[in-house]
Amino acid sequence: MNGRALVAWNLRRLRTERGVSQERLAADAGVDRAYISELERELGNASVDMLDKLASVLDVTVAEFLTRPPEGYSKLKAMTPGRKPKST
C-alpha cells in the first residue's frame, strides 16, 4: 500500500469511527467536501499542513494517517447516508 492509499484508508477509517460526515470534516477543516472525497478515493494529494488540520479536527496525530491497516483488512463500510433525525 503506497502513501496516498494509506492516507485515504486511514482518513476514512478515522472519520467513520468518529461518526463524522465528509461535510462536517470539511467544514471544520475549512476545505471543500469534494476535497475530502478526493483524498478518500486516492485522487487528491494532501499536504502536511492539510494533514495537520485534519488530524486536529479528528483529534489524532498526523502519524495516524500513515498507520498500516491490520492483516487481512477489508474495505471500510460507508456510513449510513442521509441526515440524522432531529431530536425532540
Backbone hydrogen bonds in HBPLUS format (Angstrom, degrees):
<---DONOR---> <-ACCEPTOR-->    atom                        ^
c    i                          cat <-CA-CA->   ^        H-A-AA   ^      H-
h    n   atom  resd res      DA  || num        DHA   H-A  angle D-A-AA Bond
n    s   type  num  typ     dist DA aas  dist angle  dist       angle   num
A0006-LEU N   A0002-ASN O   2.94 MM   4  6.24 152.9  2.02 152.8 161.4     1
A0007-VAL N   A0003-GLY O   2.97 MM   4  6.22 164.8  2.00 153.0 156.1     2
A0008-ALA N   A0004-ARG O   2.98 MM   4  6.16 163.4  2.01 146.9 151.9     3
A0009-TRP N   A0005-ALA O   2.91 MM   4  6.04 170.4  1.92 151.8 154.2     4
A0010-ASN N   A0006-LEU O   2.94 MM   4  6.03 170.3  1.95 153.7 157.0     5
A0011-LEU N   A0007-VAL O   2.82 MM   4  5.82 156.0  1.88 149.5 156.6     6
A0012-ARG N   A0008-ALA O   3.13 MM   4  6.29 170.0  2.14 150.0 152.5     7
A0013-ARG N   A0009-TRP O   2.91 MM   4  6.08 159.4  1.95 146.0 152.8     8
A0014-LEU N   A0010-ASN O   2.84 MM   4  5.89 174.8  1.84 152.5 154.0     9
A0015-ARG N   A0011-LEU O   2.94 MM   4  6.01 160.6  1.98 147.8 153.9    10
A0016-THR N   A0012-ARG O   2.88 MM   4  5.97 169.6  1.89 154.1 157.0    11
A0017-GLU N   A0013-ARG O   2.91 MM   4  5.97 157.0  1.96 150.4 157.4    12
A0018-ARG N   A0014-LEU O   3.29 MM   4  6.35 142.9  2.43 136.7 144.6    13
A0020-VAL N   A0015-ARG O   2.99 MM   5  5.27 168.7  2.00 158.0 154.5    14
A0019-GLY N   A0016-THR O   3.03 MM   3  4.79 152.8  2.10  97.1 105.7    15
A0025-LEU N   A0021-SER O   3.00 MM   4  6.21 170.8  2.01 154.9 157.5    16
A0026-ALA N   A0022-GLN O   2.89 MM   4  5.95 163.0  1.92 149.1 154.4    17
A0027-ALA N   A0023-GLU O   2.93 MM   4  6.11 162.8  1.96 147.6 152.6    18
A0028-ASP N   A0024-ARG O   2.92 MM   4  6.08 167.0  1.94 154.4 157.8    19
A0029-ALA N   A0025-LEU O   2.93 MM   4  6.04 141.4  2.08 144.0 154.5    20
A0030-GLY N   A0026-ALA O   2.85 MM   4  5.87 117.0  2.25 141.5 157.1    21
A0031-VAL N   A0026-ALA O   2.94 MM   5  4.96 166.5  1.96 142.1 144.3    22
A0030-GLY N   A0027-ALA O   3.26 MM   3  5.09 146.3  2.38  94.1 103.8    23
A0035-TYR N   A0032-ASP O   3.04 MM   3  5.41 135.6  2.25 105.8 117.2    24
A0037-SER N   A0033-ARG O   3.06 MM   4  6.41 160.4  2.10 152.9 158.5    25
A0038-GLU N   A0034-ALA O   2.90 MM   4  6.17 152.8  1.97 143.4 150.7    26
A0039-LEU N   A0035-TYR O   2.97 MM   4  6.26 158.1  2.02 149.6 154.9    27
A0040-GLU N   A0036-ILE O   3.00 MM   4  6.27 160.3  2.04 152.1 157.2    28
A0041-ARG N   A0037-SER O   3.01 MM   4  6.20 132.5  2.24 142.8 155.5    29
A0041-ARG N   A0038-GLU O   3.21 MM   3  5.13 133.0  2.45  93.2 105.9    30
A0043-LEU N   A0038-GLU O   2.80 MM   5  4.83 153.7  1.86 155.5 151.4    31
A0044-GLY N   A0038-GLU O   3.14 MM   6  4.89 148.2  2.24 105.0 102.1    32
A0042-GLU N   A0039-LEU O   3.20 MM   3  5.14 162.4  2.24 106.3 108.6    33
A0051-LEU N   A0047-SER O   2.94 MM   4  6.29 159.3  1.99 150.7 156.5    34
A0052-ASP N   A0048-VAL O   2.89 MM   4  6.14 148.4  1.99 146.0 154.8    35
A0053-LYS N   A0049-ASP O   3.08 MM   4  6.43 154.1  2.14 144.0 149.8    36
A0054-LEU N   A0050-MET O   2.92 MM   4  6.20 170.3  1.93 159.3 161.1    37
A0055-ALA N   A0051-LEU O   2.83 MM   4  5.89 158.4  1.87 146.2 152.9    38
A0056-SER N   A0052-ASP O   2.95 MM   4  6.11 154.7  2.02 145.5 152.4    39
A0057-VAL N   A0053-LYS O   3.01 MM   4  6.33 161.6  2.04 153.6 157.8    40
A0058-LEU N   A0054-LEU O   2.93 MM   4  6.12 157.4  1.98 149.6 156.0    41
A0059-ASP N   A0055-ALA O   2.79 MM   4  5.69 108.2  2.31 137.0 153.8    42
A0060-VAL N   A0055-ALA O   2.94 MM   5  4.99 163.6  1.96 138.9 144.4    43
A0059-ASP N   A0056-SER O   3.23 MM   3  4.93 150.8  2.32  94.3 102.9    44
A0064-GLU N   A0061-THR O   3.06 MM   3  5.65 152.7  2.13 114.1 121.1    45
A0065-PHE N   A0062-VAL O   3.04 MM   3  5.80 155.2  2.10 121.7 127.4    46
A0066-LEU N   A0063-ALA O   2.96 MM   3  5.44 158.7  2.01 114.6 121.6    47
A0067-THR N   A0064-GLU O   3.45 MM   3  5.32 169.9  2.46 104.9 105.3    48
A0073-TYR N   A0070-PRO O   3.08 MM   3  5.45 125.7  2.38 147.6 140.2    49
